[in-house]
Amino acid sequence: MPPDTPLCPYIGAAVELHDPEHPASQYARDYKRAVAARLADTAREAGAADPEQLGEQLALLIDGAAARTRVLNADAFPTAAAIAAVLIDNAIPATAGDDRRREKVSR
């Protein structure tokens, strides 16, 4: 994502509207919850030990990377992707097949 990419419109709406009960604020909140829920569903399918936590962590990384990219005019997504990889590796237990592959790579 290029550094000049606009800030997420849902975050922008929530920041600009100071009334948390405004319909647009509520829609933004619902959308952000839905994104985290979709990520949690994917984490659950992948066998994550705590899929809701992983979904929230990944959603936070996405939003944080988007904001830092915009504010700092620098691509924060590669760093977010590296953090996401660690979170995912720690959240999803390795299978026996994965362990054997790791042993072959480390030799």
C-alpha positions in Angstrom: 0.0 0.0 0.0 1.6 3.3 -1.0 2.2 5.9 1.7 -0.3 8.3 0.1 -3.1 5.8 0.5 -6.0 7.5 2.2 -6.7 6.7 5.8 -9.4 4.0 6.3 -12.7 5.8 5.7 -14.3 4.1 8.7 -11.6 5.4 11.0 -11.8 8.8 9.3 -15.6 9.0 9.9 -15.3 7.9 13.5 -12.6 10.5 14.2 -14.4 13.4 12.5 -17.7 12.7 14.1 -17.5 13.4 17.8 -20.9 11.8 18.5 -20.4 8.1 19.2 -24.2 7.6 18.7 -24.2 9.2 15.2 -25.3 6.5 12.6 -22.0 6.8 10.7 -20.0 6.3 13.9 -22.1 3.3 14.7 -21.6 1.9 11.2 -17.8 2.4 11.5 -17.8 0.6 14.8 -19.9 -2.3 13.4 -17.6 -2.5 10.3 -14.4 -2.7 12.4 -16.0 -5.3 14.7 -17.0 -7.3 11.6 -13.4 -7.2 10.2 -12.1 -8.5 13.5 -14.8 -11.2 13.5 -13.8 -12.3 10.0 -10.2 -12.5 11.0 -11.2 -14.5 14.1 -13.2 -16.9 11.9 -10.2 -17.5 9.7 -8.0 -18.0 12.7 -10.5 -20.5 14.1 -10.4 -22.4 10.8 -6.6 -22.5 10.9 -6.7 -24.0 14.4 -5.7 -20.9 16.5 -5.8 -21.5 20.3 -7.6 -18.2 20.9 -9.1 -17.1 17.6 -10.9 -14.1 19.0 -7.7 -12.7 20.4 -5.8 -13.3 17.2 -8.5 -11.7 15.2 -8.4 -8.6 17.4 -4.6 -8.5 17.3 -4.5 -8.7 13.5 -7.3 -6.1 13.1 -5.3 -3.8 15.4 -2.2 -4.3 13.3 -4.0 -3.5 10.1 -5.5 -0.3 11.5 -2.3 0.7 13.1 -0.3 0.2 10.0 -2.8 2.1 7.9 -2.6 5.1 10.4 1.2 5.1 10.6 1.6 4.8 6.9 -0.7 7.8 6.4 0.7 10.0 9.3 4.4 9.2 8.7 4.2 9.0 4.9 6.1 5.7 5.2 5.0 2.1 4.5 4.3 0.5 7.9 2.8 -2.6 6.4 6.0 -4.7 6.0 6.6 -4.3 9.7 3.0 -5.1 10.5 3.3 -8.2 8.3 6.3 -9.4 10.2 4.5 -8.9 13.5 1.5 -10.7 12.2 3.6 -13.7 11.2 4.9 -14.0 14.7 1.4 -13.7 16.2 0.1 -16.3 13.8 3.0 -18.7 14.4 2.5 -18.4 18.2 -1.3 -18.7 18.0 -1.5 -21.8 15.8 0.0 -25.0 17.2 2.4 -26.8 14.9 1.4 -30.2 13.6 3.7 -33.2 13.5 4.2 -32.6 9.8 5.3 -29.0 10.5 7.8 -30.2 13.1 9.3 -32.6 10.6 9.6 -29.9 8.0 11.3 -27.6 10.5 13.8 -30.3 11.4 14.7 -30.8 7.7 15.2 -27.0 7.2 17.4 -26.7 10.4 19.8 -29.5 9.3 
